[in-house]
Amino acid sequence: MNRFPLALGIAATLTLAGCTTPVGPVEVTRFVAPELAAQLGQGSIFVETAPGTGGDSLALAPYKAAVAEELRRLGYSETDRSGARQIAQVSLSQYVIGSGGKRSPVSVGVGGSTGSYGSGVGVGIGINLGGGAKDRLGTELAVTIRDEATGQSIWEGRADFQPPENSPLARGQANAQTVASALFREFPGNNGETIEVEVTE
């Protein structure tokens, strides 16, 4: 990912509303082009699969939908690519962390190639990855917003979430909505900032 000049990293903790069972934070890192920040959160935008991720897949679809929903909430109007002033490029990787802390890519279920941060893409809903309660199923969602005319990156963000594998937030639409909501929390954020968004079930 092409990163803007780094601002001093800032750690903060926010909370996504839920019940009472903590499932771990979503770690969010964001970069903003200060001179273009005024363009964010307005105008027309098109959401697409990031180049190099192997095209559309069933695994990525709920994450693109969740990103589009967040962008609409922020003030964008979603349109087709030909009418868009900005392009949001979405990539996804998923992985398993076993009880010993070892990270392994996920390659089961519907597939795709790796994303920019990637280990592997594609987890079928309801597939038992065999790890039991001590395993954690990680998701890294990355989004880059570019100016359509110039291709310049205006905003880049990554959200990393590692809930227990048996959590209802570990996969599917609930997982997609959780990481997308955290990624765009207090958008656009500060350049070079890393925050933790606490999540409970």
C-alpha positions, 0 to 999 in steps of 0.5 A: 500500500502506498503510504502517505508521510507518517504522522506520529502513531496514536493509539486510542480505544473505541467501543462498538456497541454490543452485549457483554461478551468481549471478543477482542478489538479491531485494530485499525490503521489509517492514512490520509492525504492532508491536502486532499482530505476535504474531498472525503465523505462527499460526491459519487463513489464506486466500490470495486475489488482491489487490483491483484485480488483475483477478481470478485468472489463470494467471500469478498461480496459481503465486505464490499457491501459493508464498505458501500453501506459505511460510505453511504452513511458518511455522505457518499452516493454510490454510482457506477464506475463511469460516473464516479468521482472516487473509487474505493478499492477493497481487499480481504485476507483471512487466516487462523491463529491456533492455540499456540499462536501460529498464524496460518492462511485460510484457503478453504471455501470459495477462493480468491488470490491474496490481497495486499496484506494477505495470507489468503482469501475465502472462508465458506460460511459454516465451515468448521476450521477444526480448531476449537474454541482456542483458535481465532479466525482473523480478518484483514480488510483493506480499503483505498479511496482514490481520485478517479481522474488522477488515480491518486490515493486520498485515504487508506485504511486497514482493519484487523479483527481476530475473534474466537473461531466459534464467535458469531462475529467470526465470519459472514455478514456479521464479520464484514459489518464489524470490520467495516464499521470499525474501519470507518469509525470517526472517519477519516481519522488522523494520518498514520494513526492506529486505534483499537475498537473494542467489540462485544457480542 
